[in-house]
Each structure stands twice: as structure tokens, then as C-alpha cells.
Amino acid sequence: MAVGQELSDVKEFGVYADDLTDICLHLKECEVTFVAMESTGNYWQNLYVELIKHGIEVTLAAEASHKMQKYLKILNFRLDVVVNDICGLTGMAIISDICKGNLDPEKLSEHRHGNCRKSKEEIAKAVKGNKREDYRVGLKQELGSYQFYQKKIAECDKQIGMFLKTQINTDPDKKKLKTSDKTHKRINKNALKGIDLNQASYQYFGGVDLMSIEGMSHATILSIISEIGPEGFHKFETAKHFTSWLRLAPNNKVSGGKLLSSKTPKGSNRLKIALRNAANAIGNLKDTHLSNFFNRVCYRKGRTVAVSATARKLAVILWNMVVKQVPYKPPTEYLFLDEKENSV
């Protein structure tokens, strides 16, 4: 548990009664009055009671999508078998119809979206439920929770979009900038809505095309913007200083001219996590400069080390692009799938 962002703020506690009391006393010492905790499994229950006893307000949180899936299974609707994501277009259309009282498998299968790999016949077989009304009510409640949080996320996305537009529109030079379309960069369904982040980030960083880096996603770009912004990079004299701040640089321990250890120091922040996620995605690519680097390290030292090494390399690339205003030009050019087909 950590109350703060520093490594020294991290405290470890046991699971016995006295340990739970110590957690509450520590939180009160830090003047914490409100706690949100995830209600998964049953480990939370004793701690929940102890927190309440010490006068700390507690809010239990759980993913509504997981609870919807739980109710669907109890109702014998095996949507999880026929769709990749029950919160996708096909899944949500079927769940909404079930909550309205439509339990006809044939009619439910009509909600199949064109992108769904399974046929209507397969979907119809998967949605023959047991018609338990009590569980259908539970599913309806979780659908309402999911829609509520989606609405809040949409409101947050709108505010982020307004902030970016304000930052760009107040600078005439940034407003004139135009980057190339990245039509084949996969956009996650949870990505920022209502704004072209590829274009906005190019203008926000003053003509630096961060999306040109393979493996760089919209979520990674948002993390960079929210955690450090364009000016934050300039606070570090060199790329090494930047990677050290991120705790991605090896902590070399030398004695008598001999390297004893070069482990990456512990500690994390949102930007480090975002870069590690991007590095992990790069590890799944083929025939790119960064994925080739990833695979070389992975072959010698394993995937965990490869993720850290590639995340560090990404941090160095980002610092140089933003601070030195240089474009990303890898020795091995990255081509999208359709570009590869056209070049054949």
C-alpha cells in the first residue's frame, strides 16, 4: 500500500487482525478519510469492516462488465463463447435486448454485427437461457451501472478534448500543423472519443509525430500528455536523466572495476507503465526496428527484461524527438499491412 508517489511511501502489511488495525491507523496518520477498494474474492471483507470501525468512509468498486458476464453465465447465456468482448457491438445489443425481456435465441442472434466471426446459428445456440427472472433483474442492474460509468467516461473524454483544443488553438503556429493520417493504427474502443488524437498530438507537441513510432497507441500518447506534456521533457538535460527519472535506466553496481549488478530499480509511475505496455505490444510486431531489438533482448534475457529495455529505448526516442525536434527515422522502416501488400 502507498499513500503518495515516492518509493518510501510504500508500506507492507500482513493479513492478521492486528495487521488490519495497523493499516487503518496508518491511513488515519496520513489523514486519509475516504478509501475505494475492489470487491473481488472475499479478502476485502475483514478489511472493509475494520476500516468502517475506524471511521474511514469506504466505497466498494467492481467492474460492471465482469458482473454482467457472471449473470449471463448463471442465466446460461454463453455470450463469452461467441463474442470476443461482451461489451462490444454484438454483445451490448444482445444484453440490452435480454434486459428488455426478449429471450428468443433467434431474435437475439439478429443483433450479430458484421465484424462478429461467429454465425447467427452459433450465437442462437449460445443464448438459450434458463429464463430466471431474478438473475435477469441482476443483469439489468449491472447494465445500468455499466452505462452510467460509460457516460462518466464520455464526459471525461469531452473535457480532455476541450483541453487539447484550447492548448492548440491558442498557438497559431500549432494550429497550422498537419500530419499524415494513421488510418491503420488500431483504435481501441476505449480510446478518446470526439477528437483525432493523431492530429491533436502532432499539433500539441509542436510538429513532433509521436504516432509514427511503431507500437505507440492512443492510450500511450494520452499518458505522455497527461503525465509530462511537451515542456516536461525539457526539464531533463539528457535522455539518460529522463530514463533514470522513469526508473528505466539500469542501476549499475560496480566494485573494483567489476559490474556486480545492473538491475532496473523498483518503483513506477503512470508513464513508465504506459511505456512498458507499448513495449509489450512492440514485442508482438514483426519486422520492425523496435520489435527486432525486443526479440534480440528477449532471446538472451527473457521477455520481462526485453519489455524494460524496449521501454527505455522508447523513452530515449521520445526525449530526442520532443527536445531536439527530430523525426523518428528507424533503420528498418515500419510498414502497415496494406503498405506491405502494395509494395509487393
N, C-alpha and C positions, 0 to 999 in steps of 0.2 A: 504494500500500500504506500502511496506517495501523496503528501499534501504539499504540492509545489513541483517545480520542474527540474530541480537540481538532484544529482545523484545522492547527495547527503540527505535529501528529503525522504528517500525510500526506507521504509521500516518493514520488518518481517515479524509476523505474529503466528502463534500456534492455533490449534483448534479447540483447546480445552476451555472450560468455563472461565478460568482466571484470564486466559489469553483474550477472550472476547471482551471481558471487562477492561483489559488494558487497551484494546482498540478504541473503545468508547472514551476512555479517559484521555487517550492521545488526541482524538478528534476534538474533544472539548478544550484541551490545552491549545490547540490550533484554532480555536474559536469557530469550529465547523458546527453549523446548526441544522444543515439540510444534507441528506445523503440520498443518492439514487443507486439502487442495486438491482442486478438482474436476477429474476426469479427462476433460474434454471436448476433442475435437480431438486435436492432438499437441503443442501448445505447452508442455504441462506436463512433458514427458518430460525435457528437459535440466535444468530447474529441480529436478525431483524428484531426479535423480542428484546435483546439486550440493548439495542440502540434506542428503542422506544422507551425502555425503562430509564435510560439516562437523559430523556427529554430531547432526543435528536429526531427531527422530522424525517421520515423515510418514505420514499416513493419507489414502488416495485415496478421494474420495467422488463418487458419481454417482447420479442419480435412477433408482431401480429401475423406475419406470413407463416411462421412456424406453427403457430396455434391454429391457423386455418388449415394447414396441411394435416395437423393432428386430428381435427374434427372431420376432415374429409376421409381420412383412413377409418375412423370409427364408423362413419356413415357408409363405408365400403366404396367410396368414390376414389378410385386409384388414378387421379389426375397426374400424380408424380411419376407414373409409369409411362404415360403417353405424351407428356409435355416436358420440356427441359426446365421450365420455370412456371410454377402455378400462378405467379403474378404477371405473366406475360399476357399478350392479347387474347390468345385462346383460353388460357386458364381463368383470367379475370371475367371474361364474358360468360363462361360456364358457371363459375361460382356465383356471380350476380344473379343468373337465372335460377340457380338452385335456391338461393335465398328468397327469391320471389315465389317459390313454390313449384317451379317446373322440375319434375323428377323423371321426365320421359327421356330415356337414353338417346333415342333417335333425334329428338328435337334438340337436346343438349349438344349432340355431335355436329349440328348445323353451325355452331359457333366456331368451328375449326377455321383458323386463319390460314391463308395461303402458304405462309412460311413454315407451318407445322409439318413435320416429317411423317407423322402417323396419319393414317386414313380415317375417314369418318366412321367406318366399320369398327376399327380398332378402338377409337375413342368411345363409341357407343358401348362396347363391351366393358370398358373401364369405368363407366359411370352408371352402372346398375346398382343403385344404393339400396339400403335396408329400410329407408323411409322412417327413420327415428326422428320424430318431430323435436324432441328435446335437444338433440345434438344439432339439428338444423338451426335451431334458435341460437345455440352457441356459435355456430359458424357465422350466422348473420351478425352477431355482436362483434366478432373478430374482424369481419369485413368492414364494419363501421369504423373500428379502430384503425385499420389499415388505411382507409380512405381519409380519415381525419389527419393522420400523420403525413400522408401524401400531399394533402392540402397545405400543411405547415411547411413541408419541404418546398413546395411550389412557391410559397410566399417568400421563403428564404432565397430561392433561386432568383426571384424577381428583384430582390434588394441587391444581390450580388451583381446582377446585370446592370442595374441602375448605377451602382458604384463604379463599375468598369467604364460605362459610357461617360460618366461625369469626368473620370480621370483622363479619358481620351479626348473628349470634346473641348476641354479647357486648354488643350495644347494644339494649335492649328497645324503644326508640323506632324504630330502623331496622327491627326485626323486624316491627313492626305495619304498616309501609308497604305499600301495594298499588297497582300501576299498571295501566293498561289493557293488554289483550292486543294484540300486534302480529302477528296471525296472517298478515298478508300481507307482512311483512318477510321477504325471501328468506333462508333459512338455508343457507349453503354446506355441502357435505358434510364439509368440514374444520373446521367450527365446533366450539366447545367442546361436548362431549357430557356428558349427565347433569345438566345444570343449566339452568334458564330464565334466560339471561343478561339478557333484557329486565327481568325482575322483580328479579334479583340486583343489576344495576347501579343500578336505581332505589333500592333499599334502601342499597346501598353508598355512593352519593353523597347520601344523606340526603333523598330525595324529589325529586331532580332527574332528569327524564325525558330523558336524552340520546338515547334511541332515537326520540324524537318528531321529531328533525331528519331531514329527507329526505336520503338518501344515507348516513346513519350506519349502518354494518353492525356485526355482532357482532365482527368482527375489529378494527374501529376502536375499539370500546368496550374490548376487551381490551388494546389498545395503550395507551389512556389510563390504564387501571387499572394496568398493569404499569410504565409509564414515569413517571407523575406522581402518580396517586392523587388522592383528594379534597383532601388537605391541601397538596399541591404547588402547586395553583392560588393559594393564599393567600400564597405567597412572593413573588408579583409584585404590585406596588402597583396597576398598571393593566393593561388588556388590551394596551396598546401595549408594555409591558415584556414581557408574555408572548409576543407575536408576534415581538418582537426576539430573545428568547432562542431561539425556534424558527427564527430566521433566515428569517422570512417577511415581515418588515417591509422596505419599500424603504430602501435605503441612499442617501439623497439627498445629492448633492454640489452645493453652491451656491458660486458665486464672483461677487462683485459684484452680488448680488441675482438672479443668473440661475441657473436649475436646469441643471446640466451633465449629470447622470446620476441615475437613480433605480432602478438595478438592484438586485434582491434579492441579498444577499450569499451567497457559496458556503458550503457546509457543510450537514451533515444529521444527523438522528438518527431513531430509530425512530418517534417521534411525528409528526415532520414528514412522514416518508414515508407514515404511515398517513393523515394529513390530506390529503395530496396524492392518495392513492389514492381517498379518499372524494370529493374534489373532482372527480376524473376521472369517477367514477360519476355524480355530480350532473350533469355535462355531458351525460350520456345520457338524463336525465329530461326530461319535457315539462311545461310549465305549472306550475312551482313557483317560489317566490320565489328560491331559490338558483340554480336552473337558468336562470331568466331573467337573473339577474345574470351568470352564467357566459357565456351566449350574447352578452350585450352587450359584455363584455370581449373575447370570442373574435372577434367581428365586427370590432372595432377593432384588436386587437393580436395575435390568433392564439391557438391553443389552449394553448400552453405557458404564456403569461402568464396566461391565464384560469384554469388549474389553480392557479398560485401565488396569484393574487388570491382565488380562492374558498377555498383552503386557509387563507389569512389570515383571511378572513371567518368561516370555521368556528371558528378559534381564538378570535376575539373573542366569538363566540356562546357557546362553551364556557366561557370565563372568566366572562362575565357570568352565565350560568346557575348555575355552581357557587359563585362568590364572592358574588354578590348574591342567590342563591336565587330567580331569576326564571324562569318557564316560557318555553318557546320559542313565541312568537306571531308568525309571519311575516305580512306584509301580505297575501300570497297564500296561502291555506290549501292544504296538500297533501292530496290525496285518493288513497286506494288505488283500484285498478281497480274493485273491486266497489262501493265507496262512490260512485264516479262514476256507475256504472250505476244504482244505487238513487236517485240524486239527479235522474236524468233524468225 
